[in-house]
Amino acid sequence: MSKFYKYNMNCGIVIIPTYNEIENIESIIRATLSLHKNFHILIVDDNSPDKTFEKVKSLQTEFSDRLFLEIRTKKSGLGTAYVHGFKWALSKNYEYIYEMDADFSHNPHDLERLYEACHLSGADIAIGSRYVTGVNVVNWPLSRVLLSYFASVYVRLITGMKIMDTTAGFICYNRKVLENINLDKIKFIGYAFQIEMKYRAFSKKYVLHEVPVIFTDRTKGQSKMSGSIIKEAVFGVLTLRIRNLFNRL
């Protein structure tokens, strides 16, 4: 039995993009790999100046068959990091592929609920949703809550998607979704990347299911949010809708 065939017998692989996450990386890895269900982790690091990748390498000696690392040459955006990870995971035949942040804004324990939504309940994509049962965020200023919530309202209005948390980044994909989305055509790298992935899946009639989660703002390290990311999301949604209308998505 090959090493990578053995990997298929678990609950999937969690892709965690990193850039200067030295304060969080060991804790998030240990929390994820200590779950009752058997997950693997792929860290996609953008050559972090704080040497996040060196900490990952040191942990690989302890978790040699469950922790993997890809190092890119420079900081190239969240979307491209995930696409890199998706292609890696597909090549290793994982059935379920997850997106998760390194900073504990996503609770690793909720991975099991995302897995169950796909594996047991038939979802093609399970979305850890902040807004499906109200507004479930902790330690966010009101301005950010309003921006995020009404961004999702705007996206639903433009795209016709029915999901409440269109910008969520805590997700489980069934591999068939990623196989049937042309990953080389993904245009966006920030907030808009999360919208684009959901919209492409929605346009192909895949089942998107929201799982209620509580999102807690990071307590360590620096946020990667910026004005350019928000601008990309606002105008990117219109671009996606127009392209789809002309069958050019």
Rosetta blueprint (number, residue, H / E / L):
1 M L
2 S L
3 K H
4 F H
5 Y H
6 K H
7 Y H
8 N L
9 M L
10 N L
11 C L
12 G L
13 I E
14 V E
15 I E
16 I E
17 P E
18 T E
19 Y L
20 N L
21 E L
22 I L
23 E L
24 N L
25 I H
26 E H
27 S H
28 I H
29 I H
30 R H
31 A H
32 T H
33 L H
34 S L
35 L L
36 H L
37 K L
38 N L
39 F L
40 H E
41 I E
42 L E
43 I E
44 V E
45 D E
46 D L
47 N L
48 S L
49 P L
50 D L
51 K L
52 T H
53 F H
54 E H
55 K H
56 V H
57 K H
58 S H
59 L H
60 Q H
61 T L
62 E L
63 F L
64 S L
65 D L
66 R L
67 L E
68 F E
69 L E
70 E E
71 I E
72 R L
73 T L
74 K L
75 K L
76 S L
77 G L
78 L H
79 G H
80 T H
81 A H
82 Y H
83 V H
84 H H
85 G H
86 F H
87 K H
88 W H
89 A H
90 L H
91 S H
92 K L
93 N L
94 Y L
95 E L
96 Y E
97 I E
98 Y E
99 E E
100 M L
101 D L
102 A L
103 D L
104 F L
105 S L
106 H L
107 N L
108 P H
109 H H
110 D H
111 L H
112 E H
113 R H
114 L H
115 Y H
116 E H
117 A H
118 C H
119 H H
120 L L
121 S L
122 G L
123 A L
124 D L
125 I E
126 A E
127 I E
128 G E
129 S E
130 R L
131 Y L
132 V L
133 T L
134 G L
135 V L
136 N L
137 V E
138 V E
139 N L
140 W L
141 P L
142 L H
143 S H
144 R H
145 V H
146 L H
147 L H
148 S H
149 Y H
150 F H
151 A H
152 S H
153 V H
154 Y H
155 V H
156 R H
157 L H
158 I H
159 T H
160 G L
161 M L
162 K L
163 I L
164 M L
165 D L
166 T L
167 T L
168 A L
169 G L
170 F L
171 I E
172 C E
173 Y E
174 N E
175 R H
176 K H
177 V H
178 L H
179 E H
180 N H
181 I L
182 N L
183 L H
184 D H
185 K H
186 I L
187 K L
188 F L
189 I L
190 G L
191 Y H
192 A H
193 F H
194 Q H
195 I H
196 E H
197 M H
198 K H
199 Y H
200 R H
201 A H
202 F H
203 S H
204 K L
205 K L
206 Y L
207 V L
208 L E
209 H E
210 E E
211 V E
212 P E
213 V L
214 I L
215 F E
216 T E
217 D L
218 R L
219 T L
220 K L
221 G L
222 Q L
223 S L
224 K L
225 M L
226 S L
227 G H
228 S H
229 I H
230 I H
231 K H
232 E H
233 A H
234 V H
235 F H
236 G H
237 V H
238 L H
239 T H
240 L H
241 R H
242 I H
243 R H
244 N H
245 L H
246 F L
247 N L
248 R L
249 L L
